[in-house]
């Protein structure tokens, strides 16, 4: 991987980052980086583990892995490699980032990766807090709520890869780790960071290794962040990142320029593989405002190249039209019933791999042949496939479109691209249409 270099106008002297982050998917990494930027930290996101030292003067680095649904052994190996690289860059505190819906299976990977990172850092305690109130993810008495209902009633019970059928995070995480799991509850948080710190000491005395943390609003996250100031490792969704920069405010430079990006012109496209309720609603809205092409997993299995070629022909016709304006939408998103049918016929892994392969090939053609330079991608697995196909090495993080989803500018590509990588569950119903009005 090529060395990362600063944008024009940034300070040229090398500075060592303070916070080193490991994210288990690409959209989650962007979500985390966006929160850090909004709090004044100049943040760089890498795609995978760089092969060279960091040269850009930044305050935080987020290493984006695609480790959420791979075998736990492989997820641990990649996460430890990322940790080693971040330590070499001089990072002082570390952050393992997972989804605000705690996406995992009874085997992991949140618990196994957390344990491995704790062992590598020589720490006997950390916290786990997926709460992200801005996107209606909250934790109360150890139970995770999404959009006002328990997680297992929110639609996540139908997730094709990580169905979440239990909202009790103490129980969920306890099944994934050999460490004892405890709780820092809402009543303790509301007493302030000193009370949280005392609770941490009490849990450690009881032999608790990981504490699920309640949080129902951003004030709770700021309190928790202050209490975690001296922990070598924190694990969380992106919400906790709102409070951590305040612990090192005096060491941050250029806070007001943290989200600055240069503008990037070119054709526009939306690619979506997410099957979440939020994304399905966004697609329904977007189809009323832009041309669209649907990729069916079973059709891809029957005639892969024919389906991909037809989608690209559709896109080319749109861009060549005299009345062409705005993006084209290409989506493989489907209802839970359609997903189950495809998985029954093809197998869970095969169905997912077909869609990812198709999206990666289409993205390469859109950028390489059709001149697309501004791309919105929905879904963590889809985003991972797309950025890998485009050989994106890193991202500079700009302002948010909706909470957790910023515009970014690519590093390492032949020409800079504007990318928005959206977690499936994030964004308002009009996300896919309003995003283009919020370009840098």
NORMOZI-V566787 format. One record per residue. N is the residue number from 1. RES is the residue in one letter. SS is DSSP state (a for helix, b for strand, c for the rest). PSI is psi in whole degrees, -180 to 180 (999 if undefined). NEAR is the number of other ideal C-beta (glycine too) atoms within 12 Angstrom. Layout:
# NORMOZI-V566787
n=N res=RES ss=SS psi=PSI near=NEAR
n=N res=RES ss=SS psi=PSI near=NEAR
This chain:
# NORMOZI-V566787
n=1 res=X ss=c psi=139 near=21
n=2 res=X ss=c psi=156 near=21
n=3 res=X ss=c psi=147 near=19
n=4 res=X ss=c psi=136 near=31
n=5 res=X ss=c psi=151 near=21
n=6 res=X ss=c psi=153 near=24
n=7 res=X ss=c psi=157 near=27
n=8 res=X ss=c psi=138 near=12
n=9 res=X ss=c psi=-17 near=13
n=10 res=X ss=c psi=159 near=26
n=11 res=X ss=c psi=143 near=17
n=12 res=X ss=c psi=-16 near=13
n=13 res=X ss=c psi=143 near=11
n=14 res=X ss=c psi=134 near=19
n=15 res=X ss=c psi=147 near=27
n=16 res=X ss=c psi=132 near=24
n=17 res=X ss=c psi=151 near=39
n=18 res=X ss=c psi=-43 near=34
n=19 res=X ss=b psi=127 near=46
n=20 res=X ss=b psi=126 near=44
n=21 res=X ss=b psi=144 near=53
n=22 res=X ss=b psi=119 near=52
n=23 res=X ss=b psi=144 near=55
n=24 res=X ss=c psi=2 near=50
n=25 res=X ss=c psi=170 near=48
n=26 res=X ss=a psi=-41 near=46
n=27 res=X ss=a psi=-36 near=55
n=28 res=X ss=a psi=-36 near=52
n=29 res=X ss=a psi=-43 near=54
n=30 res=X ss=a psi=-39 near=51
n=31 res=X ss=a psi=-49 near=57
n=32 res=X ss=a psi=-47 near=54
n=33 res=X ss=a psi=-38 near=49
n=34 res=X ss=a psi=-41 near=48
n=35 res=X ss=a psi=-41 near=48
n=36 res=X ss=a psi=-41 near=48
n=37 res=X ss=a psi=-42 near=42
n=38 res=X ss=a psi=-25 near=34
n=39 res=X ss=c psi=6 near=37
n=40 res=X ss=c psi=6 near=30
n=41 res=X ss=c psi=123 near=44
n=42 res=X ss=c psi=122 near=42
n=43 res=X ss=b psi=137 near=52
n=44 res=X ss=b psi=135 near=49
n=45 res=X ss=b psi=128 near=51
n=46 res=X ss=b psi=149 near=46
n=47 res=X ss=b psi=104 near=43
n=48 res=X ss=c psi=-171 near=30
n=49 res=X ss=c psi=118 near=32
n=50 res=X ss=c psi=154 near=31
n=51 res=X ss=c psi=-5 near=17
n=52 res=X ss=c psi=164 near=19
n=53 res=X ss=c psi=158 near=20
n=54 res=X ss=c psi=131 near=39
n=55 res=X ss=c psi=-22 near=25
n=56 res=X ss=c psi=142 near=36
n=57 res=X ss=c psi=101 near=32
n=58 res=X ss=c psi=163 near=45
n=59 res=X ss=c psi=-26 near=45
n=60 res=X ss=b psi=148 near=50
n=61 res=X ss=b psi=133 near=50
n=62 res=X ss=b psi=116 near=54
n=63 res=X ss=b psi=117 near=50
n=64 res=X ss=b psi=116 near=45
n=65 res=X ss=c psi=167 near=42
n=66 res=X ss=c psi=66 near=34
n=67 res=X ss=c psi=5 near=42
n=68 res=X ss=c psi=-40 near=43
n=69 res=X ss=c psi=10 near=33
n=70 res=X ss=c psi=168 near=27
n=71 res=X ss=c psi=142 near=18
n=72 res=X ss=a psi=-38 near=28
n=73 res=X ss=a psi=-43 near=17
n=74 res=X ss=a psi=-38 near=22
n=75 res=X ss=a psi=-41 near=37
n=76 res=X ss=a psi=-46 near=32
n=77 res=X ss=a psi=-47 near=22
n=78 res=X ss=a psi=-41 near=33
n=79 res=X ss=a psi=-39 near=47
n=80 res=X ss=a psi=-39 near=31
n=81 res=X ss=a psi=-41 near=26
n=82 res=X ss=a psi=-42 near=41
n=83 res=X ss=a psi=-45 near=37
n=84 res=X ss=a psi=-44 near=23
n=85 res=X ss=a psi=-42 near=30
n=86 res=X ss=a psi=-38 near=42
n=87 res=X ss=a psi=-37 near=27
n=88 res=X ss=a psi=-28 near=21
n=89 res=X ss=c psi=-7 near=35
n=90 res=X ss=c psi=9 near=22
n=91 res=X ss=c psi=147 near=33
n=92 res=X ss=c psi=-32 near=26
n=93 res=X ss=b psi=152 near=36
n=94 res=X ss=b psi=149 near=43
n=95 res=X ss=b psi=117 near=54
n=96 res=X ss=b psi=117 near=57
n=97 res=X ss=b psi=128 near=57
n=98 res=X ss=c psi=-177 near=54
n=99 res=X ss=c psi=152 near=47
n=100 res=X ss=c psi=-9 near=47
n=101 res=X ss=c psi=14 near=49
n=102 res=X ss=c psi=36 near=51
n=103 res=X ss=c psi=118 near=38
n=104 res=X ss=c psi=174 near=41
n=105 res=X ss=b psi=172 near=27
n=106 res=X ss=c psi=-21 near=21
n=107 res=X ss=c psi=-10 near=21
n=108 res=X ss=b psi=-167 near=34
n=109 res=X ss=c psi=5 near=42
n=110 res=X ss=a psi=-49 near=50
n=111 res=X ss=a psi=-53 near=39
n=112 res=X ss=a psi=-41 near=38
n=113 res=X ss=a psi=-42 near=46
n=114 res=X ss=a psi=-47 near=47
n=115 res=X ss=a psi=-44 near=34
n=116 res=X ss=a psi=-40 near=37
n=117 res=X ss=a psi=-40 near=45
n=118 res=X ss=a psi=-45 near=33
n=119 res=X ss=a psi=-44 near=23
n=120 res=X ss=a psi=-32 near=25
n=121 res=X ss=a psi=-5 near=31
n=122 res=X ss=c psi=34 near=14
n=123 res=X ss=c psi=145 near=29
n=124 res=X ss=c psi=7 near=23
n=125 res=X ss=c psi=142 near=36
n=126 res=X ss=b psi=175 near=45
n=127 res=X ss=b psi=160 near=50
n=128 res=X ss=b psi=116 near=52
n=129 res=X ss=b psi=96 near=54
n=130 res=X ss=c psi=-2 near=49
n=131 res=X ss=c psi=138 near=50
n=132 res=X ss=b psi=81 near=45
n=133 res=X ss=a psi=-33 near=33
n=134 res=X ss=a psi=-27 near=29
n=135 res=X ss=a psi=23 near=38
n=136 res=X ss=c psi=41 near=27
n=137 res=X ss=b psi=118 near=48
n=138 res=X ss=b psi=157 near=39
n=139 res=X ss=b psi=128 near=47
n=140 res=X ss=b psi=125 near=31
n=141 res=X ss=c psi=33 near=24
n=142 res=X ss=c psi=-2 near=34
n=143 res=X ss=b psi=137 near=32
n=144 res=X ss=b psi=129 near=46
n=145 res=X ss=b psi=139 near=34
n=146 res=X ss=b psi=123 near=37
n=147 res=X ss=c psi=35 near=25
n=148 res=X ss=c psi=-1 near=16
n=149 res=X ss=b psi=159 near=19
n=150 res=X ss=b psi=148 near=27
n=151 res=X ss=a psi=-41 near=41
n=152 res=X ss=a psi=2 near=25
n=153 res=X ss=a psi=5 near=20
n=154 res=X ss=c psi=-4 near=31
n=155 res=X ss=c psi=-21 near=30
n=156 res=X ss=a psi=-17 near=38
n=157 res=X ss=a psi=-15 near=21
n=158 res=X ss=a psi=7 near=28
n=159 res=X ss=c psi=132 near=37
n=160 res=X ss=c psi=-24 near=40
n=161 res=X ss=c psi=-38 near=34
n=162 res=X ss=c psi=69 near=36
n=163 res=X ss=c psi=128 near=28
n=164 res=X ss=c psi=107 near=37
n=165 res=X ss=c psi=7 near=23
n=166 res=X ss=c psi=127 near=26
n=167 res=X ss=c psi=-7 near=30
n=168 res=X ss=b psi=104 near=25
n=169 res=X ss=a psi=-29 near=50
n=170 res=X ss=a psi=-42 near=33
n=171 res=X ss=a psi=-43 near=24
n=172 res=X ss=a psi=-50 near=38
n=173 res=X ss=a psi=-35 near=43
n=174 res=X ss=a psi=-30 near=26
n=175 res=X ss=c psi=-14 near=22
n=176 res=X ss=c psi=-6 near=33
n=177 res=X ss=c psi=154 near=36
n=178 res=X ss=c psi=-10 near=19
n=179 res=X ss=c psi=149 near=34
n=180 res=X ss=b psi=137 near=23
n=181 res=X ss=b psi=129 near=35
n=182 res=X ss=b psi=-165 near=32
n=183 res=X ss=b psi=133 near=35
n=184 res=X ss=b psi=107 near=45
n=185 res=X ss=c psi=174 near=29
n=186 res=X ss=a psi=-42 near=29
n=187 res=X ss=a psi=-38 near=17
n=188 res=X ss=a psi=-45 near=30
n=189 res=X ss=a psi=-42 near=42
n=190 res=X ss=c psi=-8 near=21
n=191 res=X ss=c psi=-6 near=18
n=192 res=X ss=c psi=173 near=19
n=193 res=X ss=a psi=-28 near=28
n=194 res=X ss=a psi=-39 near=16
n=195 res=X ss=a psi=-38 near=22
n=196 res=X ss=a psi=-43 near=38
n=197 res=X ss=a psi=-40 near=28
n=198 res=X ss=a psi=-38 near=18
n=199 res=X ss=a psi=-39 near=35
n=200 res=X ss=a psi=-45 near=36
n=201 res=X ss=a psi=-41 near=19
n=202 res=X ss=a psi=-42 near=19
n=203 res=X ss=a psi=-42 near=31
n=204 res=X ss=a psi=-39 near=24
n=205 res=X ss=a psi=-27 near=14
n=206 res=X ss=c psi=-3 near=18
n=207 res=X ss=c psi=13 near=16
n=208 res=X ss=b psi=133 near=28
n=209 res=X ss=b psi=-30 near=31
n=210 res=X ss=b psi=133 near=44
n=211 res=X ss=b psi=120 near=45
n=212 res=X ss=b psi=137 near=46
n=213 res=X ss=b psi=127 near=48
n=214 res=X ss=c psi=153 near=39
n=215 res=X ss=b psi=123 near=45
n=216 res=X ss=c psi=-12 near=30
n=217 res=X ss=c psi=175 near=25
n=218 res=X ss=a psi=-29 near=29
n=219 res=X ss=a psi=-41 near=22
n=220 res=X ss=a psi=-40 near=36
n=221 res=X ss=a psi=-38 near=43
n=222 res=X ss=a psi=-40 near=29
n=223 res=X ss=a psi=-47 near=36
n=224 res=X ss=a psi=-41 near=48
n=225 res=X ss=a psi=-42 near=41
n=226 res=X ss=a psi=-39 near=30
n=227 res=X ss=a psi=-23 near=37
n=228 res=X ss=c psi=10 near=39
n=229 res=X ss=c psi=-39 near=29
n=230 res=X ss=c psi=6 near=20
n=231 res=X ss=c psi=131 near=37
n=232 res=X ss=c psi=-31 near=29
n=233 res=X ss=b psi=134 near=41
n=234 res=X ss=b psi=151 near=47
n=235 res=X ss=b psi=137 near=55
n=236 res=X ss=b psi=171 near=49
n=237 res=X ss=c psi=-155 near=51
n=238 res=X ss=c psi=-13 near=53
n=239 res=X ss=c psi=-41 near=48
n=240 res=X ss=c psi=-24 near=51
n=241 res=X ss=a psi=-19 near=52
n=242 res=X ss=a psi=-34 near=39
n=243 res=X ss=a psi=-24 near=41
n=244 res=X ss=a psi=-40 near=45
n=245 res=X ss=a psi=-30 near=34
n=246 res=X ss=a psi=-22 near=27
n=247 res=X ss=a psi=-19 near=31
n=248 res=X ss=a psi=29 near=26
n=249 res=X ss=a psi=-40 near=19
n=250 res=X ss=a psi=-14 near=12
n=251 res=X ss=a psi=2 near=21
n=252 res=X ss=c psi=134 near=29
n=253 res=X ss=c psi=159 near=21
n=254 res=X ss=c psi=39 near=23
n=255 res=X ss=a psi=-36 near=23
n=256 res=X ss=a psi=-17 near=13
n=257 res=X ss=a psi=8 near=27
n=258 res=X ss=c psi=-32 near=33
n=259 res=X ss=c psi=12 near=30
n=260 res=X ss=c psi=129 near=25
n=261 res=X ss=c psi=148 near=32
n=262 res=X ss=c psi=153 near=20
n=263 res=X ss=c psi=149 near=16
n=264 res=X ss=c psi=122 near=27
n=265 res=X ss=c psi=166 near=17
n=266 res=X ss=c psi=177 near=23
n=267 res=X ss=b psi=161 near=29
n=268 res=X ss=b psi=146 near=40
n=269 res=X ss=b psi=154 near=48
n=270 res=X ss=b psi=129 near=51
n=271 res=X ss=b psi=130 near=53
n=272 res=X ss=b psi=127 near=53
n=273 res=X ss=c psi=-4 near=48
n=274 res=X ss=c psi=143 near=45
n=275 res=X ss=c psi=20 near=41
n=276 res=X ss=c psi=160 near=43
n=277 res=X ss=a psi=-41 near=29
n=278 res=X ss=a psi=-45 near=39
n=279 res=X ss=a psi=-39 near=42
n=280 res=X ss=a psi=-39 near=33
n=281 res=X ss=a psi=-38 near=29
n=282 res=X ss=a psi=-39 near=42
n=283 res=X ss=a psi=-43 near=41
n=284 res=X ss=a psi=-42 near=23
n=285 res=X ss=a psi=-45 near=24
n=286 res=X ss=a psi=-35 near=38
n=287 res=X ss=c psi=-18 near=25
n=288 res=X ss=c psi=-10 near=16
n=289 res=X ss=c psi=-7 near=25
n=290 res=X ss=c psi=154 near=30
n=291 res=X ss=c psi=151 near=28
n=292 res=X ss=b psi=155 near=30
n=293 res=X ss=b psi=131 near=36
n=294 res=X ss=b psi=131 near=27
n=295 res=X ss=c psi=120 near=40
n=296 res=X ss=c psi=130 near=31
n=297 res=X ss=a psi=-40 near=39
n=298 res=X ss=a psi=-35 near=27
n=299 res=X ss=a psi=-37 near=27
n=300 res=X ss=a psi=-38 near=35
n=301 res=X ss=a psi=-36 near=25
n=302 res=X ss=a psi=-42 near=15
n=303 res=X ss=c psi=73 near=16
n=304 res=X ss=a psi=-56 near=25
n=305 res=X ss=a psi=-35 near=18
n=306 res=X ss=a psi=-41 near=17
n=307 res=X ss=a psi=-45 near=30
n=308 res=X ss=a psi=-46 near=31
n=309 res=X ss=a psi=-40 near=20
n=310 res=X ss=a psi=-39 near=23
n=311 res=X ss=a psi=-42 near=37
n=312 res=X ss=a psi=-37 near=32
n=313 res=X ss=a psi=-39 near=21
n=314 res=X ss=a psi=-45 near=28
n=315 res=X ss=a psi=-44 near=37
n=316 res=X ss=a psi=-42 near=25
n=317 res=X ss=a psi=-39 near=18
n=318 res=X ss=a psi=-48 near=30
n=319 res=X ss=a psi=-31 near=28
n=320 res=X ss=a psi=-11 near=15
n=321 res=X ss=c psi=143 near=15
n=322 res=X ss=c psi=-26 near=8
n=323 res=X ss=c psi=11 near=10
n=324 res=X ss=c psi=129 near=20
n=325 res=X ss=c psi=131 near=15
n=326 res=X ss=c psi=-174 near=26
n=327 res=X ss=c psi=166 near=40
n=328 res=X ss=b psi=146 near=39
n=329 res=X ss=b psi=124 near=42
n=330 res=X ss=b psi=118 near=47
n=331 res=X ss=b psi=143 near=41
n=332 res=X ss=c psi=4 near=47
n=333 res=X ss=c psi=144 near=44
n=334 res=X ss=c psi=163 near=33
n=335 res=X ss=c psi=162 near=22
n=336 res=X ss=a psi=-37 near=21
n=337 res=X ss=a psi=-43 near=14
n=338 res=X ss=a psi=-39 near=25
n=339 res=X ss=a psi=-45 near=32
n=340 res=X ss=a psi=-40 near=21
n=341 res=X ss=a psi=-45 near=18
n=342 res=X ss=a psi=-42 near=33
n=343 res=X ss=a psi=-35 near=29
n=344 res=X ss=a psi=-40 near=16
n=345 res=X ss=a psi=-42 near=20
n=346 res=X ss=a psi=-21 near=25
n=347 res=X ss=c psi=147 near=16
n=348 res=X ss=a psi=-49 near=24
n=349 res=X ss=a psi=-44 near=19
n=350 res=X ss=a psi=-42 near=20
n=351 res=X ss=a psi=-46 near=34
n=352 res=X ss=a psi=-42 near=34
n=353 res=X ss=a psi=-35 near=28
n=354 res=X ss=a psi=-46 near=36
n=355 res=X ss=a psi=-45 near=49
n=356 res=X ss=a psi=-43 near=37
n=357 res=X ss=a psi=-43 near=31
n=358 res=X ss=a psi=-45 near=42
n=359 res=X ss=a psi=-38 near=46
n=360 res=X ss=a psi=-45 near=31
n=361 res=X ss=a psi=-42 near=31
n=362 res=X ss=a psi=-43 near=48
n=363 res=X ss=a psi=-43 near=43
n=364 res=X ss=a psi=-41 near=29
n=365 res=X ss=a psi=-39 near=29
n=366 res=X ss=a psi=-44 near=41
n=367 res=X ss=a psi=-47 near=38
n=368 res=X ss=a psi=-34 near=20
n=369 res=X ss=c psi=-32 near=17
n=370 res=X ss=c psi=2 near=30
n=371 res=X ss=c psi=21 near=22
n=372 res=X ss=b psi=129 near=38
n=373 res=X ss=b psi=-7 near=28
n=374 res=X ss=b psi=119 near=35
n=375 res=X ss=b psi=129 near=50
n=376 res=X ss=b psi=127 near=52
n=377 res=X ss=b psi=129 near=55
n=378 res=X ss=b psi=127 near=48
n=379 res=X ss=c psi=134 near=46
n=380 res=X ss=a psi=-47 near=49
n=381 res=X ss=a psi=-41 near=48
n=382 res=X ss=a psi=-44 near=46
n=383 res=X ss=a psi=-41 near=48
n=384 res=X ss=a psi=-42 near=41
n=385 res=X ss=a psi=-40 near=35
n=386 res=X ss=a psi=-49 near=48
n=387 res=X ss=a psi=-32 near=45
n=388 res=X ss=a psi=-43 near=27
n=389 res=X ss=a psi=-34 near=29
n=390 res=X ss=c psi=-1 near=38
n=391 res=X ss=c psi=41 near=24
n=392 res=X ss=c psi=128 near=42
n=393 res=X ss=c psi=-24 near=32
n=394 res=X ss=b psi=170 near=42
n=395 res=X ss=b psi=137 near=48
n=396 res=X ss=b psi=139 near=45
n=397 res=X ss=b psi=130 near=52
n=398 res=X ss=b psi=-160 near=36
n=399 res=X ss=b psi=158 near=26
n=400 res=X ss=b psi=146 near=34
n=401 res=X ss=b psi=-54 near=35
n=402 res=X ss=b psi=165 near=32
n=403 res=X ss=c psi=126 near=31
n=404 res=X ss=c psi=-1 near=45
n=405 res=X ss=b psi=97 near=48
n=406 res=X ss=b psi=163 near=46
n=407 res=X ss=b psi=145 near=41
n=408 res=X ss=b psi=163 near=50
n=409 res=X ss=b psi=134 near=35
n=410 res=X ss=b psi=151 near=38
n=411 res=X ss=b psi=139 near=36
n=412 res=X ss=c psi=-17 near=30
n=413 res=X ss=c psi=158 near=30
n=414 res=X ss=c psi=-43 near=16
n=415 res=X ss=c psi=147 near=21
n=416 res=X ss=c psi=140 near=30
n=417 res=X ss=c psi=147 near=44
n=418 res=X ss=b psi=122 near=40
n=419 res=X ss=b psi=139 near=51
n=420 res=X ss=b psi=116 near=51
n=421 res=X ss=b psi=112 near=55
n=422 res=X ss=b psi=123 near=50
n=423 res=X ss=c psi=143 near=51
n=424 res=X ss=c psi=-39 near=47
n=425 res=X ss=c psi=-3 near=46
n=426 res=X ss=c psi=159 near=48
n=427 res=X ss=c psi=148 near=43
n=428 res=X ss=c psi=166 near=27
n=429 res=X ss=c psi=-29 near=22
n=430 res=X ss=c psi=17 near=22
n=431 res=X ss=a psi=-45 near=40
n=432 res=X ss=a psi=-15 near=48
n=433 res=X ss=a psi=-39 near=28
n=434 res=X ss=a psi=-20 near=24
n=435 res=X ss=a psi=-37 near=43
n=436 res=X ss=a psi=-22 near=30
n=437 res=X ss=a psi=-10 near=16
n=438 res=X ss=a psi=19 near=27
n=439 res=X ss=c psi=151 near=28
n=440 res=X ss=c psi=999 near=28
